[in-house]
Amino acid sequence: MFDEFSDPVSYKQKYLNQNAFLVYYTKGYDGPNRDSIESGEMPRQTLQYGARNECWNALDDFLTELNFGIKDHSSTRSDILDPLNKTISSFDRYLSIASQDDLDIAQHASLLQ
């Protein structure tokens, strides 16, 4: 679901990722009288993928704690709910970045199932 409603990785971002060492040590030099290649707003795609990764990590933490609590019976309510709340807030952050058109499509698709 995440990747379907996220912006694709741009050519510029692919270049930055593949040449991170060079970009770092040249401070983003892109030629005389030109702004740094790293200047400008952070792309929405970067924010989307960051929120997606945060959500997956939080969900993994929640499921790990839940499984441990079921087996060991030593988890507190907070041990289980804190990662769940982090998962929900991460997902909310992802949705806040998505375009309204994407949200409408996702909502419509979920109603059909």
Backbone bond lengths (Angstrom), bond angles and torsions (degrees), N, CA, C in turn:
res aa  C-N    CA-C-N  psi(-1)  N-CA   C-N-CA  omega(-1)  CA-C   N-CA-C  phi
1 M - - - 1.427 - - 1.529 110.89 -
2 F 1.317 116.51 -44.05 1.455 119.68 -175.78 1.527 112.13 -57.64
3 D 1.319 116.53 -51.82 1.457 119.56 -174.66 1.524 112.39 -67.23
4 E 1.324 116.62 -30.63 1.460 119.96 -179.48 1.530 111.13 -65.32
5 F 1.333 117.60 -31.97 1.458 121.38 -176.93 1.525 112.40 -108.94
6 S 1.324 116.92 23.57 1.467 121.80 176.42 1.521 109.19 -113.86
7 D 1.319 115.26 152.84 1.462 119.57 175.43 1.522 109.15 -66.21
8 P 1.334 117.97 143.26 1.471 119.28 176.28 1.530 110.21 -68.81
9 V 1.314 115.69 158.08 1.461 120.98 178.26 1.526 108.59 -67.74
10 S 1.327 116.14 128.02 1.461 120.68 -176.93 1.529 110.94 -78.02
11 Y 1.320 115.33 163.32 1.462 120.52 176.68 1.522 109.73 -59.28
12 K 1.333 116.30 -43.29 1.469 120.33 -179.40 1.524 110.38 -60.46
13 Q 1.345 117.47 -43.82 1.465 120.30 -179.30 1.526 110.98 -66.30
14 K 1.334 117.31 -38.65 1.465 120.04 176.98 1.530 110.10 -61.57
15 Y 1.345 115.58 -43.12 1.461 119.64 178.68 1.527 110.49 -61.34
16 L 1.334 116.59 -46.57 1.471 120.14 -179.83 1.530 111.05 -61.13
17 N 1.326 116.38 -41.18 1.466 120.07 -179.92 1.529 111.70 -66.71
18 Q 1.317 116.56 -42.43 1.460 120.44 -176.53 1.519 113.03 -76.60
19 N 1.327 116.75 -19.22 1.461 121.01 -177.65 1.530 111.57 -122.52
20 A 1.316 116.08 32.68 1.464 120.45 -174.79 1.527 112.00 -56.60
21 F 1.311 117.68 -41.55 1.468 121.17 -179.95 1.524 110.26 -60.01
22 L 1.311 116.57 -48.39 1.462 122.20 -178.96 1.532 111.12 -65.39
23 V 1.319 116.69 -45.60 1.460 120.78 -179.89 1.522 110.22 -61.92
24 Y 1.327 116.71 -42.03 1.470 120.35 -179.38 1.526 111.52 -61.97
25 Y 1.317 116.84 -49.61 1.465 119.78 -174.85 1.530 114.07 -76.58
26 T 1.330 117.74 -19.06 1.472 119.46 175.26 1.527 110.54 -97.48
27 K 1.324 116.50 3.45 1.472 122.81 -177.26 1.528 111.14 54.63
28 G 1.330 115.57 35.40 1.458 121.04 176.77 1.512 114.39 75.25
29 Y 1.325 117.83 20.07 1.467 122.07 -179.65 1.526 109.49 -56.71
30 D 1.327 115.44 127.24 1.461 120.21 -177.39 1.524 111.27 -128.32
31 G 1.304 116.12 25.74 1.455 120.15 178.41 1.519 111.51 113.15
32 P 1.349 115.55 159.81 1.460 119.51 -178.79 1.532 111.66 -63.56
33 N 1.314 115.59 140.85 1.467 123.44 177.34 1.531 113.28 61.72
34 R 1.330 116.53 26.16 1.464 120.81 177.09 1.515 108.55 -122.81
35 D 1.339 115.60 147.09 1.459 120.17 176.32 1.526 110.07 -65.20
36 S 1.319 115.16 157.73 1.462 120.70 175.46 1.523 109.26 -56.68
37 I 1.311 116.17 144.28 1.466 120.88 178.88 1.530 110.88 -64.02
38 E 1.342 116.43 -19.47 1.452 120.51 180.00 1.528 112.52 -91.66
39 S 1.328 118.16 -1.13 1.460 120.33 -178.07 1.524 110.10 -72.91
40 G 1.307 114.97 163.23 1.457 120.26 178.87 1.516 111.57 102.19
41 E 1.309 114.22 177.80 1.460 120.77 179.98 1.522 110.76 -68.38
42 M 1.335 114.41 153.86 1.457 118.99 173.55 1.531 107.14 -70.47
43 P 1.326 117.78 129.21 1.470 119.89 -177.94 1.529 111.79 -61.89
44 R 1.320 115.15 145.37 1.468 120.18 178.71 1.526 110.68 -58.02
45 Q 1.322 116.53 -35.35 1.460 120.83 179.56 1.523 110.98 -58.57
46 T 1.328 117.69 -40.84 1.461 121.72 179.23 1.523 110.38 -63.59
47 L 1.321 116.37 -43.01 1.464 120.32 178.67 1.530 110.92 -65.64
48 Q 1.334 116.53 -40.00 1.463 120.57 179.62 1.528 111.38 -63.75
49 Y 1.321 116.62 -46.92 1.460 119.55 -178.06 1.521 110.91 -67.90
50 G 1.349 117.53 -34.31 1.454 120.31 175.96 1.519 111.56 -64.04
51 A 1.331 116.89 -44.18 1.465 121.17 178.27 1.524 110.71 -65.93
52 R 1.325 116.63 -38.97 1.473 120.32 178.00 1.521 110.74 -61.42
53 N 1.335 116.61 -46.63 1.460 120.44 -179.34 1.527 111.26 -65.00
54 E 1.325 116.65 -39.29 1.460 120.88 177.88 1.528 110.39 -62.59
55 C 1.311 116.06 -40.01 1.468 120.81 179.68 1.528 111.29 -65.71
56 W 1.336 117.00 -45.81 1.463 120.02 178.97 1.530 111.21 -62.60
57 N 1.332 117.48 -40.68 1.471 120.50 178.76 1.517 111.03 -64.40
58 A 1.324 116.87 -42.94 1.463 120.34 179.64 1.525 111.03 -65.97
59 L 1.326 116.97 -39.59 1.463 120.49 177.61 1.522 110.41 -64.05
60 D 1.315 117.36 -41.72 1.460 121.11 177.15 1.533 110.87 -61.64
61 D 1.328 117.35 -42.95 1.469 121.12 177.15 1.523 110.88 -61.03
62 F 1.330 116.10 -43.17 1.465 120.53 178.90 1.522 111.55 -61.52
63 L 1.332 116.85 -49.21 1.471 119.79 -178.21 1.522 111.78 -65.34
64 T 1.323 116.74 -37.80 1.467 120.40 177.36 1.521 110.41 -62.64
65 E 1.318 116.55 -46.89 1.469 120.70 -179.85 1.519 111.13 -65.49
66 L 1.329 116.99 -39.58 1.464 121.05 178.99 1.526 110.87 -63.33
67 N 1.335 117.34 -47.22 1.464 120.65 178.52 1.519 111.74 -63.30
68 F 1.321 116.95 -40.08 1.464 120.70 177.66 1.525 110.15 -63.76
69 G 1.341 116.44 -43.63 1.456 120.53 -179.44 1.513 112.84 -64.12
70 I 1.331 116.71 -35.97 1.464 120.95 178.82 1.529 110.26 -66.97
71 K 1.321 117.18 -41.34 1.472 121.33 -177.92 1.521 112.11 -77.16
72 D 1.318 116.54 -43.45 1.466 121.60 -170.78 1.532 113.13 -95.74
73 H 1.298 118.13 -23.24 1.466 124.17 -177.08 1.525 112.89 58.88
74 S 1.327 117.44 25.72 1.458 119.64 -179.17 1.530 112.76 -110.41
75 S 1.315 117.54 -3.47 1.455 120.08 -179.33 1.528 110.29 -76.81
76 T 1.308 114.56 138.90 1.461 119.31 174.99 1.520 109.30 -86.33
77 R 1.296 115.37 168.82 1.466 120.21 177.17 1.527 110.11 -58.50
78 S 1.308 116.44 -41.24 1.467 121.73 179.85 1.528 111.29 -64.72
79 D 1.334 116.80 -37.71 1.470 120.50 179.11 1.525 111.23 -58.51
80 I 1.314 115.96 -32.71 1.462 120.72 -177.67 1.530 111.52 -90.88
81 L 1.325 116.60 -41.89 1.466 119.41 -175.35 1.525 113.78 -74.89
82 D 1.329 118.77 -30.77 1.466 120.24 -179.86 1.529 112.36 -60.02
83 P 1.344 118.70 -49.57 1.475 117.90 176.77 1.534 112.91 -65.71
84 L 1.339 117.04 -32.22 1.465 119.72 177.58 1.526 109.98 -66.08
85 N 1.320 117.29 -43.88 1.469 120.75 177.91 1.528 111.40 -63.64
86 K 1.327 116.63 -36.52 1.463 119.79 177.01 1.531 110.36 -66.10
87 T 1.322 117.04 -37.97 1.467 121.39 176.96 1.524 110.13 -61.69
88 I 1.312 116.40 -46.20 1.464 121.07 -179.01 1.526 110.75 -64.04
89 S 1.338 117.36 -44.66 1.468 119.62 -179.26 1.526 111.13 -67.36
90 S 1.331 117.95 -34.82 1.469 121.04 176.74 1.526 110.65 -65.85
91 F 1.324 115.54 -41.61 1.466 119.64 178.57 1.523 110.26 -65.71
92 D 1.335 117.04 -39.58 1.466 120.61 176.37 1.528 110.94 -61.64
93 R 1.333 116.40 -40.07 1.463 119.84 178.56 1.529 110.25 -63.88
94 Y 1.332 116.84 -42.27 1.470 120.62 176.87 1.529 110.35 -59.43
95 L 1.335 116.49 -45.94 1.463 119.85 -178.56 1.521 111.89 -66.25
96 S 1.329 117.35 -30.58 1.465 119.87 -180.00 1.531 111.62 -69.62
97 I 1.324 117.30 -19.51 1.464 122.15 179.64 1.528 111.01 -88.79
98 A 1.324 116.52 -26.68 1.469 121.28 -176.25 1.528 110.92 -66.57
99 S 1.319 115.61 151.05 1.467 120.02 177.10 1.532 109.34 -73.07
100 Q 1.328 116.03 155.97 1.462 120.00 179.89 1.529 110.76 -62.16
101 D 1.323 117.83 -35.78 1.467 120.80 177.54 1.524 111.12 -60.29
102 D 1.338 116.59 -44.61 1.468 120.35 179.00 1.524 111.14 -64.43
103 L 1.324 116.93 -39.88 1.472 120.43 178.17 1.525 110.90 -63.33
104 D 1.330 116.78 -41.15 1.465 120.68 178.96 1.528 111.04 -64.02
105 I 1.331 116.92 -42.33 1.472 121.04 179.00 1.523 110.30 -63.99
106 A 1.326 117.06 -44.52 1.466 121.03 -179.28 1.523 111.15 -64.75
107 Q 1.335 115.98 -41.14 1.461 119.40 179.63 1.521 110.26 -65.69
108 H 1.310 117.44 -42.99 1.454 121.58 178.64 1.533 110.73 -61.92
109 A 1.326 117.00 -43.12 1.467 121.74 -179.90 1.525 110.42 -63.73
110 S 1.334 117.85 -39.26 1.462 120.17 -178.10 1.532 110.95 -70.41
111 L 1.330 117.46 -28.84 1.468 120.42 178.24 1.518 111.57 -73.37
112 L 1.327 117.93 -24.84 1.460 121.57 -179.17 1.525 112.45 -77.60
113 Q 1.308 117.20 -17.25 1.472 119.08 -175.52 1.487 112.43 -89.14
